[in-house]
Amino acid sequence: MDSLPDEWGWLDELPPSWIKLVGEYVAARSELTIWVAQHDPPKSFKEKYSLAQLGNDNVDSVYRCWLAYSAAFRDGSGRVGTYEDERAALITALQVGIKVLRVARGDRS
């Protein structure tokens, strides 16, 4: 990657498959936000709240998995066998999150 600001430097350490997965997650979240904002007819306040809460719950789930993975990786000094379960849980959380966010806006793919 080209030069990144220090606070984003950790992205250089991620495998390309992770960057793709995180990008898909961010895109799915953005697509839902845009879909709600541009929906015709406009969504009711209750519908908007429910969709926003779905997005927030989703982010919370991914974030908690990231914290667990990060702690396991750090505590095990990155040694194989010390963080694989947490990595799998994080990948699953991202994949489920992408699906949930896409289904919420009617995308069944």
C-alpha positions as CSV (number, residue, x, y, z in Angstrom):
1,M,0.0,0.0,0.0
2,D,1.0,3.6,-0.4
3,S,2.0,5.6,2.6
4,L,-0.8,5.7,5.2
5,P,-1.2,8.0,8.2
6,D,0.2,6.5,11.4
7,E,-3.3,5.7,12.8
8,W,-4.1,3.6,9.8
9,G,-0.7,1.9,9.5
10,W,-2.1,-1.3,10.9
11,L,-3.8,-1.9,7.6
12,D,-0.5,-2.6,6.1
13,E,-0.2,-5.7,8.3
14,L,-3.5,-7.2,7.2
15,P,-3.7,-9.9,4.6
16,P,-5.4,-8.7,1.4
17,S,-8.4,-11.1,2.0
18,W,-9.1,-9.3,5.3
19,I,-8.9,-5.9,3.7
20,K,-11.4,-7.1,1.1
21,L,-13.7,-8.5,3.8
22,V,-13.6,-5.3,5.8
23,G,-14.2,-3.2,2.7
24,E,-17.3,-5.3,1.9
25,Y,-18.5,-4.8,5.4
26,V,-18.0,-1.0,5.2
27,A,-19.7,-0.9,1.8
28,A,-22.7,-3.0,3.1
29,R,-23.1,-0.6,6.0
30,S,-22.9,2.5,3.7
31,E,-25.3,0.9,1.2
32,L,-27.9,0.4,3.9
33,T,-27.5,4.0,5.1
34,I,-27.9,5.4,1.6
35,W,-30.8,3.1,0.9
36,V,-32.7,4.3,4.0
37,A,-32.0,7.9,3.3
38,Q,-33.1,7.7,-0.3
39,H,-36.0,5.2,0.1
40,D,-39.2,6.2,-1.7
41,P,-41.6,6.3,0.0
42,P,-39.6,7.5,3.0
43,K,-39.2,5.0,5.9
44,S,-41.1,5.8,9.1
45,F,-39.2,6.9,12.1
46,K,-39.8,3.5,13.7
47,E,-38.4,1.7,10.6
48,K,-35.4,4.1,10.5
49,Y,-34.7,3.5,14.2
50,S,-34.9,-0.3,13.8
51,L,-32.5,-0.3,10.8
52,A,-30.1,2.0,12.7
53,Q,-30.3,-0.2,15.7
54,L,-29.6,-3.3,13.5
55,G,-26.5,-1.5,12.1
56,N,-25.3,-0.5,15.6
57,D,-25.8,-4.0,17.0
58,N,-23.9,-5.3,14.0
59,V,-21.0,-3.0,14.6
60,D,-21.0,-3.9,18.2
61,S,-20.7,-7.6,17.4
62,V,-17.8,-7.1,15.0
63,Y,-16.1,-4.8,17.4
64,R,-16.3,-7.3,20.3
65,C,-14.9,-10.0,18.1
66,W,-12.1,-7.6,17.0
67,L,-11.2,-6.9,20.7
68,A,-11.1,-10.7,21.5
69,Y,-9.0,-11.4,18.4
70,S,-6.7,-8.5,19.1
71,A,-6.2,-9.5,22.8
72,A,-5.6,-13.2,21.8
73,F,-3.1,-12.2,19.2
74,R,-1.3,-9.8,21.5
75,D,-1.3,-12.2,24.5
76,G,0.0,-15.1,22.3
77,S,2.6,-12.8,20.7
78,G,1.1,-13.9,17.3
79,R,2.2,-17.5,17.8
80,V,0.2,-20.0,15.7
81,G,-2.4,-21.8,17.9
82,T,-3.0,-18.8,20.2
83,Y,-5.6,-16.8,18.3
84,E,-7.2,-18.9,15.5
85,D,-10.6,-19.3,17.2
86,E,-10.9,-15.6,17.7
87,R,-9.8,-14.9,14.1
88,A,-12.4,-17.3,12.9
89,A,-15.1,-15.6,15.1
90,L,-14.1,-12.2,13.7
91,I,-14.3,-13.4,10.1
92,T,-17.7,-15.0,10.8
93,A,-18.9,-11.8,12.5
94,L,-17.9,-9.8,9.4
95,Q,-19.5,-12.3,7.0
96,V,-22.7,-12.4,9.0
97,G,-22.7,-8.7,9.3
98,I,-22.4,-8.2,5.6
99,K,-25.3,-10.6,5.0
100,V,-27.5,-9.0,7.6
101,L,-26.9,-5.5,6.3
102,R,-27.6,-6.5,2.7
103,V,-30.7,-8.5,3.6
104,A,-32.0,-5.5,5.6
105,R,-32.2,-3.5,2.4
106,G,-33.7,-6.3,0.4
107,D,-30.6,-7.7,-1.3
108,R,-30.9,-11.5,-1.1
109,S,-27.5,-12.2,-2.8
